Amino acid sequence: MVLKRTPLYELYSKFGAKTIDFGGWDMPVQFNGIMAEHEAVRTNVGLFDVSHMGEFEVSGPHALEFLQNIITNDASKLQLFQALYSPVCYDDGGTVDDVLIYRLAQDNYLVVVNAGNIEKDEEWFMSHNHGATIINRSAQMAQLALQGPKAVKVLKKVTNEAVEDISYYHSQPNMVVAGVSCIVSRTGYTGEDGYELYLDASDAQSLFLALMKAGDTEGILACGLGARDTLRLEARLPLYGHELSADISPLEAGLGSFVKLKKNEFHGRSALVQQKDNGIVRKAVGFELLDRGIARASQRVFVGDREIGIVTSGTMSPTLHKSIGLALIDAKFSPIDTEVMIDIRGKLTRAKFVKTPFYRREK
């Protein structure tokens, strides 16, 4: 299989990237080492190539109606330039994807989807569309994520725009950054302050280089998927295929605040109402290991001899210096401080359930 490449692929070797197959994409897992990149984002600033993500333009007088029918959250509350996170569900309550939606104009929205789900999402959107104009812009767009406490300082070096005035989960289209027209969004997937910049794919290399140069005195590092994963896990942000899937509902994943059951009918609503009324049988929980080791996805979780669930994600937290993770377990065993055993390559390892997020930045 020929792996897909982002517009920045030619620059990877310049910054020392080690690449892997990530959902059919040849992506950098690291440039300078996962620990160094993680630390850069937590303390200074890091720059990620996330151009593998997909973008769909949804427009026209029926755009909002389409979105309301397809997502679990309520897009009718979106102000101009505001962003909204939402799961997208199958009719049985399982998750198609989790997406970010930007309202860029009165009847114009940008829907950002996960890279591995682009084709599946396009098919789902098209087969449930009744009047909106939906255009897959993924091949024409690139996305860069500038993340960390010094992200504002770095971005201000390459633009005359008032990027510091963009509120959290808001965006500004048509901003000129290092001579490139971008949608600049105050969002991210790391638990830190920062921006995601959407731009024409042909401008991706020049903007990446300009941001790296501007951040040179601020300790900027090019960052890969390895640090992206440890950062998002510390912040307890879900990863599709792990905490969310066709077999895991947003309610089970702990995303109930993004499921608006009181709005009009949407795909998955009936199943989710039933889940909520009956009480969820499975629940996502955070844990930390009490013994040495690192838990990984699909490893089994036990209370005594009883198997109660599986690990969905796990890592050694670079910030907390603890082995942490998320698990989907029998809801009856979910209280904080419950002690369990996790089967790590045949060895039962002690763990306990803890409050999440594991890490929360100081505002």
N, C-alpha and C positions, 0 to 999 in steps of 0.2 A: 504494500500500500504506500502510495506517495503521500507524505505528510504535507499538510497545508502550512504556509508560512505567512507571517504578518509582514507589513511593509517595512518593518524595522529589522528584519532578519539579517540583512547585510551588515548591520552595525554590531551584531552580537559578538563576533570574534574580537572586535576592537576593544570591547569591555570585558573580555575573558569569559564569556558565557559557556556554561555547560547545559546542553539542551536535552530534552526528553520528549517522548511521545505523550502529549497530553490531549486526550480525546480526539486524536487525529491531527493535532497541530504540533509542529516542531518548535517547542517553547523553552525558554531558559528556566531551568530549575534554580540556578544560582549564577552569580557573577563573581562575587567576592567572598562567598561563604554565607550560609543561611544565618548563622549567629551574628555576623557582622552587619548583614543587611537588616535583620530584625532590630538590632540595637540602633542602627542609623535612623530607622523610622520612628522608634520610640523616643529618641533623644535629639535628633537633628532633622534629616529629611531623606527620603528615598524616592526614586523614580521607577515606575513599573510600566512595561509595555503590556497593555491589556487589549490590544487591537484584535485579538481573537474573539472577543465578545461580539454578539450580534446586535444590530440596530434595525428596527422597523419604524418607518414613518406611517402614522395613522392619522388621516385627515378627512375633512369634509363634514357636512352637517350631521352625519350619523356616527362620527368618530367617538363621541362620548358614550353614546348608546352601545356601541360595540364594546368599548372598554368595560363599561359597567356590567355587561353580560359575561365577560371573559375573565375578569379578575375578582378576587374575594374582597379587596379593599374598596373604598368609595372614592372614585375619581371625580365625582361631582363637586367635591370640596376643594379641588385643586385650583389655586390661584395662578395667574399668569406667571410663568417662569419657575413655579414651584415643582418639586420632585416628590414622588410617592413610591414607596416600596409595596409590593404585593405578590402573594402567591397566585398562581393560576392553577385551577383544579379540573380534574376529570369529573364526570358526573357521579362517580362513586366516592368522591372526596379525596382520592389520591392526587398527588401534585404533578402537574405537567412541567412546571418550572416556577422559579421565583424571579421577578422582573423589577426593573426600575422604570418609572414613567415620568417624562418631563412634559409639562404643558408649555409649548414654545410660542403658541399664538392662540387666538380664540378657538379655532377648530383644528389645531395642529398639535400632534403629540409625537414624542419620540419614545419608543419602547425598547429598552435595552435588555437583551436576553443572554443566557449562558451559552458559551461557545459550543458545547457539545449538544445543545438542544436547538440550534438554529433551524435545521431542516424540519425537525419534529414540530417546533413551535409554528413555523410558517404554515405547515399543513394544518395544524389545529386552528390557527387564526383564520386561514382562508376558508376552511370547511364550516366555520361558525360565524362567518361575516354576512351581514345583511345590510349592505349599503355604504359602509365606510371604504375609503381608498387606503389600501395597505400596500406599501412598497418596501421590499427588503433592501436596505441600504448597506448591509454588512460589508460587502466587497468594496464599497466606495469610501467607507469611513474607517478612521483609526481612533484609538483611545489611549491616552496616557494618564497615569495616576501619579500625582505628586503628593506625597503623604508625609506627615510629620509636623512637629511644632514649628519648624522653620519654613514650612511650605509657603506661607504667606510672604515671608521675606524674600524667598527665591523668586516667586512669581512676580513680585513687584519690580524686580530688577529688569524684567524683559517686557514690561507693558506699561503704558501710561493710564490704563484703565483702573478703576477703583475696585480691584478684586477683593480687597479687605472688607468691602461693604456688602458682599454677597453673603446672605444668611445661610445657616446650615439647612441643607435640603432645599436649596434654591439654586437657580442657574441664571446665566446671562448669555444669550446668543449673540453672535456677531462681534465678539470681543477680539481685538487684535493683540496677539501675544507673539513676540519675536517676529513680527511681520506676517503672522499666520492668523487667519480668521478661525475662531474656535467658539464652540459652546463651552463655557467655563462653569463647572458645577461644584458646589461646596458639599461634596459627598466622598465616600470612600469605603473601603472594605478592610480596614486595619485597626479600627478603634481609636485612631488619631485624627486630628484636624488635617484638612488637606483638600485637594481638588481633583476632579476628573475632567479631562479636557477631550472634547470630541471634535474631530477635524477631518479634512479631506485626506485620504490615504497618501496622496502624492506629497503632502507637506510633513508627513510624520517624522522623517529622518532629520530634517532641518530643525524642527521644534525640539525633538529629543536632544540633539546636540546643543542647542541653545540653552535648554534648561540645565543640562549637565554642566555646562560652562558657568552659568549663573550661580549654580549651587556649589561650585568648587570650594569657595571659602567658607561654606556653611556645613561642610562634611557630607555632602550628598553622595549617595551610592546608587548605582543601577541595581535594581532588585528583581529577583526572580520569583517563581511560583512557590518555592520552598518557604521563603520568608512570608509571602502572602498568606500561606496556609497557617503558619504558627501565629501570625498576627491576628488573623480573623478568628482563630480558635480561642485565643486568650480573651477576645472580645465577645465570644460566644455567638458569632455570626454563622448562619448555616451555610453548608456547601451542598449544592444539588448532587444527588447520587450518594450522599452520606446521611445528612440530617433530614433531607427531603427527597422523595422519590415517588414513583407511581404507586408505591405501596405504603407511603407514609403521608398522612394528612397534615396540613398546617397546624391543626389543633394538637395533634400528637407531638409535633415538633416544638410546641411551646410558642407558636406564632399567632395565638388567638387575638391579639390586639390588632392584627392586620386582616382579620376576618370579620366583615360587617354583615352579620346575619339579618339585620333589620332593614337593609336596603332591598331594592326590588330583586327579583329572581336572577340568579347567576348560576353558571355551571358549577355543580358540586354543592350548592346550597342545601338541598334537601338532605343529602348524606351528612353534611356537617351539622345541621340542626339536630339530626338524629343522634350523632356522636355526642354533641353537647348535652342533649336532654338525658341520654342514657348514662353519661359519664364516660370519659375516654378510658379505654382498656390499657393502652400503652402510653408512656410518657417519656419525653426526652429529659435527661438529667445530666448534670455535671458531676464529675468525680475527680479525685486525686488519689494516686497510689500511695499506700502506706509502706509498701516494700519497694525494693529497687526494681526497675524495669520500665518499659514503655508499652502501653496498650495500643493496639492498632485496630483499624476497622474490621468488623466481622468476628472479632474474638468474643467468646461467650462469657456472660456474667451470671454468677451463681449466688444464691443465699442457701447455705448448707449444701444439700445435694440437689436442690431445685434450680434449674436453669430459668432465669427470669428475663433475659434479654441479650442484646449484643451491643458491643462498642460500635459507634458510628464514626468517631474520629478520636485520635489520641496523639500526643506529642510530649516531648520534654519542653516545658515552658522556659524560653530564654529569659523572660522578665522575672518570673517567680521562682525559677530554679526548682520547680516541682514537676512531676509527671502528671499531666492532666488529660482529661478527655471528656467526651460526651457519649452517652449510651441511651438506647431506646429500650425501656424496660417495662415490665408489668407494673402498672400504676400503683398497685397496692404496696409496693416496696419503695416508693419514691421519696419518703421523708428525708430531709437533710440529716446527715450524720449516720444514716443507715450504712452498716459495714457489709461489704460484699466481697466475693472472690472473682477474679478475672483470669480466665485460662489464657496465659501468654505462652504460646508454643509448648503446651503440655504442662506448664507449671502454674499452679494456682497461686495468684498474687493478691494480697489484701489491698482493698480500696475502700473509700467511703464517699458518699454523695455530699456535695458541697454547693453553696450558693454560687450562682453565676450572674453576670459575667465574671470570669476569673480576674480580669483586669479592666479597670475603668480609669480613663485619663482624668487628670485634674483639669477642671474647666478654667 
